[in-house]
Amino acid sequence: MPKKFMSNDTIEEAEAIQAEEIALKEVNDDEVRSQVIEKYGIDPELNPELVDQLVEDKKEANRKLSIAIKQKQTWRDKANKPAEVKTVEVKTQADTSQFVTREELEQKEYDSLEASDLIKQETKNYAKLNKIDPKQAFNSEYITFLRDKENQKAKVEEASISTKRNSPTKKDFSSIAPKDIDQSTAEGRKQWEEYMNWVKTQ
């Protein structure tokens, strides 16, 4: 029998469905905390409140994502239905008639949205699947979730950069021998303590 080959679109759809199933699996608090610390490189001892807040934000984001994915799964079968393109008549101030498609008018609405290109495209896809106008799609629960997620990501990245700037710089004692540290002085004893802490990290 000849082998059946899957098209790229079919493979991508299958991978997307698999990714959705993985995203729907519940993750316990410890796993969420570990993911947050590893992803953003935040020291939980230096920034415990930030880590706790990010864990709560992540759990809330996971909850909203689960809702959004379940909704998206019910809409997938609508994607194969061709969208109707209608023409509308727009009169200018000179009372002359100019014909433009509804698609062109909607594209202008998408372009005017105060959002990233990614959110605009997701809004357009959502509106097409559900046969609603751009404004309704933009204010839907799914697109609102994506906007909140994008804003949260920017917030975390900014906080992570700020944390790295404020973290104390660790000294490198690789070029210093113990005998070079004078422990007879207060400064020397402090340097010896820092040296011993550095040795423990090696």
PyMOL commands that set and color helices and strands:
alter all, ss='L'
color gray80, all
select helices_A, chain A and resi 8-24+29-40+48-78+102-112+117-130+134-138+141-166+178-180+186-200
alter helices_A, ss='H'
color red, helices_A
select strands_A, chain A and resi 87-91+97-101
alter strands_A, ss='S'
color yellow, strands_A
deselect
rebuild
show_as cartoon
